[in-house]
């Protein structure tokens, strides 16, 4: 039997026992042998060489495989021999030995590349198998922790573990990190996630096409305290001051973008709006509180009254006969000239022998002479001059009233178009409990006025026209109620108020219409651009308007107007004169004109209308408060006699 024949027979038997080839091939190989082959030759057992099988293997990292080594004699017979197994990578252990056949179990390590497995026997016989270890592919990526709840600005370290199909961690793999919402949370290349704004974001780690993720629920750092600055403040009534609220975390770090609610402990003293602006209302102390996320801080606000900077008296000068009285009005004002209400006023006279003054500002003539009347409030003073004259023969007071008892006194009321007049305590003359409030509603045409009609009604005992060759002086103190400008639609001319006007005075003969007869009217019409002023009642002949001071830009609602009119009709010359003083200043002193004071053939008596005399095409209700009125045949207030 040849050597090759014997060797093939032995290998066939070995492979059958080792199950390396199918049983059919083993049987065919054995059938070709001349006789059965023994595992060990009876001749010699000296091993001349070792044969390892398989010679070449390809495994993935950590994968296993079995190998077989057979010891052969020089005659190529199997021989029992002890062997050692070694590997340049991974691990190999012998699992069994039977005669000259040894079985080894190899497990690849984590490193890739070529591994040599060597089997050796005493005497130097050895053989080598080469294993190529390839990288295990990533089957999954596990991110830990799988969820986190950082605050805005805080960080979370995430870890990504690429794993094989068996769940074994794979080292040395490249991992990339991404965020689903960078506005909520960002992530670095090393897996450090940072909360940006409140919300939810998914952080994903990817390796070799496989991904894993973690969910981050980012929340705002909770407010631990609220600081209000300044901690205390002082503000005058009617003025404002700004407070600032700063929400802070537990470390005292300011937190931005938090909602803050403001509240006051005493709205009667100070109010606060949604942005922390505090407005002083009345003298006192209030606690202003800012609240954010259930935490609060506060500041103390002390409100003081606006100091009186000046005191204005009206009228600035006046005349009174012995035994008669004149009421002065004192108006405390702030540094900006704004009237101040509710302030205590004391009155004094420089010459009690000529005139005295009551605690309410009513001056009484004592003897002919001059006195300076002073009103003082909070250390500031204003004064007015009062000339006291002796009563002269023939002096007549036609009427005089400040409506103390709430009635219209010697006057009547004239109204139409829904207008009405009645007593009021909103505005009052010093020493009086009431004024007369006349109101016209929003209407095309209406009137509500006090009516003094000579020779008629309550003045029936006087001549129809006391102005014939005599001076007649009429004084009226009144207040335009807030909203008077709105009744005109403003002082600027627009399409909405092109025909709008109102009047505060009209002097005619009988209840005459416009430009029919009479003396003077005081009115305002935005589209005439003259402010509040006085002009001839016969405006179709002379339409020159004499504007009252300061009324081009403002009607000074809520302040007192003190107006004196002087009427004189000269019968021989067939003409009349009119003079007007407003708050002590002469506004107009006309030459003698035929159309001034004309009766135009009327036999009706002289009539004065004062109050809400007339409203045309009103855009809001129109109200006038009449505080005081009188008519005499001698100079009153700042008025002077006709030349």
ABEGO torsion letter per residue (X at the ends): XBAAAAAAAAAAAAAAAAGABBAAAAAAAAAABABBBBABBAABABBABBBBOBABBBBBBGBBBBBBBBBBBAAGBBBBBBBBBBBABEBBBBABBBEABBBBBBBBBABBEBBBBBBBBBGGBBBBBBBBBBBBBBABBBBOBABBBBBBGBBBBBBBBBBBAAGBBBBGBBBBBBBABAAABBBBAAGBBBBABBEBBBBBBBBGGBBBBBBBBBBBBBBABBBBOBABBBBBBGBBBBBBBBBBBAAGBBBBGBBBBBBBABAAABBBBAAGBBBBABBEBBBBBBBBGGBBBBBBBBBBBBBBABBBBOBABBBBBBGBBBBBBBBBBBAAGBBBBGBBBBBBBABAAABBBBAAGBBBBABBEBBBBBBBBGGBBBBBBBBBBBBBBGBBBABBBAGAAGBAEABBBBBBGGBBBBBBAABBBBGBABBBBBBBBBBABBBBBBBBBBGBEAAAABBABAABGBBBBBBBBBBBBBGAAAAAGEABBBAAAAABBBBABBBBBEBBBBGABEABBBBBBAAAGAEBBBBBABAAABABBBBBBGAAABAGBGBBBBBBBBBBBBAAAGBBBBBBBBGGBBABBBBBBAABGBAGGBABBBBBBBEBABBBGBABBBBBBBABBBBBABBBEABBBBX
